[in-house]
Amino acid sequence: MTRAENLRIDDSLLLLGRLDGRLQGSTCADIFLARSRLEGAAALAGLAGVPIRVRDLQDWIAGRCPPPRASEGLNDPISVAAIFHLALSSDEDHKDPVARSTLNALRQVLDDRTEAETYGNSDLAHFGPLWRQVRALADAPFPSGDLHAVASRVLELAALTEPASSSSWGVVSLDGRALDLPPRGRDRIWLVAVAMPRMLYRAGFTKQVIPSLTLLPRYLPPSPAELARTLEQAIGSTSQSGLRELDFIEREATRIRLDLRVTRRSKAPLLARLQLSYPGLQPKAVARLLNVTPQGARKLLASAPHASRPVLI
């Protein structure tokens, strides 16, 4: 790479470092990571050929509707529920307490495993084993901590996800049955994109996994050098958006703290913070998350100010 290209990459990595550093000390890191997880999942769905919005995921989590696109009679190549479950499963072994708490909170509201089995059982049978292979290779040590090494790993993973030959159609279902299913000639780069936030973390670019850093285009450049440049641009734009989003969330959290006139024991501030991540939560979910009675949850929701939806720019 030329010196000018290296400078551009440094600029993008500086933005990423700024975002990562701010999250380390922000009292709103939990809200940001919760929304970042949804933003990343929406990007993955787009790569898989089932475009959705973050708001579609929020409505599903809030209990307003089935998984996005599930009830629209579309001939989708894969269910959003399966994509979301596999994306969340990539976070299960995080040691970061904030990341774990946000994942646990989400799973108190939405049983992603059950939803995936209901709406995308065959998708899990097809893509689950392949995702585990991708994850294992993505977690392997990198020879160097630069974007070229990450790009090389991405291309290696992309080759791994090429459709299987007809001789390897056999899969094992979740209940242990052996099935013969034809290989799917579908976009699979989303499986590699699921692992991108982990790879950036393991390569030393971030001190925590930031789920929105899926980064990959639908069609990969042919060489590691070209892909490194593509990743650099995506890191810069995603980091800028993340910094703006974090600014907005912190302003909203400050406004909530100043506007609410409640006792120290009130759970209204906690509800207001949850609504920044998951607008429209139903009383049943609020009761479970805040450990209150359903009646108490309804009262909290009735007294809560209408929070504006933070929008990733």
C-alpha positions, 0 to 999 in steps of 0.5 A, spaced: 500 500 500 502 507 498 503 512 504 497 515 502 493 509 503 496 507 509 494 514 512 487 513 510 487 507 514 490 510 520 484 515 519 479 510 519 482 506 525 483 512 529 475 513 528 474 506 531 479 507 536 475 513 539 469 509 538 471 503 542 475 508 547 468 512 549 464 506 550 469 503 555 468 509 559 460 511 557 455 510 562 450 508 556 455 503 553 449 498 554 444 502 550 449 503 545 451 495 544 444 493 545 442 497 539 449 496 535 446 488 535 440 490 532 444 494 527 448 489 525 443 484 525 439 488 520 445 489 516 446 481 516 439 480 513 440 485 507 447 481 506 442 474 506 437 477 501 432 479 506 432 486 507 429 489 514 430 495 518 432 496 525 425 498 527 422 491 524 427 488 529 425 492 535 417 491 533 418 483 533 422 484 540 417 488 543 412 483 541 408 487 536 409 482 530 412 475 528 419 475 526 420 480 520 418 478 513 415 472 516 408 473 515 408 477 508 408 471 504 415 472 501 419 467 498 425 468 502 432 465 501 432 464 509 428 466 515 430 473 519 429 469 525 435 464 523 439 469 522 438 473 528 439 467 532 446 465 529 448 472 530 446 472 537 449 465 538 456 469 536 455 473 543 454 467 547 461 466 550 463 474 551 467 475 557 465 483 557 460 484 563 456 489 559 455 485 553 453 479 557 448 483 560 445 486 554 444 479 551 441 476 557 436 482 557 434 481 550 433 474 551 429 475 557 424 478 552 425 474 546 427 467 546 431 467 539 432 459 539 425 458 539 423 463 534 428 460 530 426 453 530 419 455 529 420 460 523 427 457 520 428 450 523 430 448 516 435 454 515 438 452 522 439 445 519 443 448 513 447 453 516 448 452 523 454 447 522 457 451 517 456 457 522 460 453 527 466 452 522 466 459 520 466 461 527 472 456 529 476 459 523 474 466 525 477 465 532 484 462 530 490 467 531 492 472 526 499 472 524 499 480 524 494 485 527 493 489 520 487 489 516 491 485 510 491 479 515 483 480 517 482 481 509 486 474 508 482 471 513 475 473 510 477 471 503 479 464 507 472 464 510 468 466 504 471 460 500 469 455 506 462 457 505 462 456 498 456 451 496 457 444 498 457 439 492 451 434 491 455 428 495 455 432 501 447 434 502 446 430 508 445 434 515 443 432 522 437 435 524 436 438 531 432 432 534 438 428 531 435 425 525 439 424 518 436 428 513 438 429 505 437 436 503 439 439 497 445 444 498 442 452 497 445 456 492 444 462 496 448 468 498 453 466 504 457 472 505 453 474 511 455 468 515 462 471 514 460 478 516 457 475 523 464 473 525 467 480 523 466 484 529 469 478 533 475 478 528 476 485 529 476 484 536 481 478 536 486 482 531 486 487 536 482 493 533 477 493 539 477 492 546 470 489 546 466 486 540 462 492 537 456 488 533 455 493 528 462 492 525 459 487 520 462 491 514 462 486 508 459 488 502 455 483 498 460 481 493 468 481 495 474 484 492 478 478 489 484 480 493 486 481 500 489 488 498 483 490 495 478 487 501 483 491 506 481 498 502 474 496 502 474 494 510 478 501 511 472 505 508 467 501 512 470 501 518 471 509 517 463 510 516 461 505 521 465 508 526 463 515 524 455 513 525 457 510 531 460 516 534 454 520 532 449 515 535 453 514 542 452 522 542 445 522 541 444 516 546 448 520 551 444 526 550 437 522 551 440 519 557 441 525 560 435 528 558 431 522 562 435 523 568 433 530 568 426 530 566 424 524 571 421 526 577 421 520 581 424 517 588 431 513 588 427 507 588 423 508 582 424 503 576 422 509 571 429 511 569 431 503 568 424 503 563 426 509 560 433 507 558 430 500 556 426 504 551 431 507 548 434 500 546 427 497 545 421 502 544 414 499 545 416 494 550 409 490 552 407 490 560 409 482 560 416 484 558 417 490 562 415 485 568 420 480 567 426 485 565 424 490 571 422 484 576 415 487 577 408 485 577 404 486 571 400 491 574 406 495 576 409 494 569 403 497 566 403 503 571 410 504 569 409 504 562 403 509 563 407 514 566 413 513 562 414 519 557 414 517 550 421 516 548 424 518 541 427 513 537 434 513 536 436 513 529 443 510 526 445 515 521 
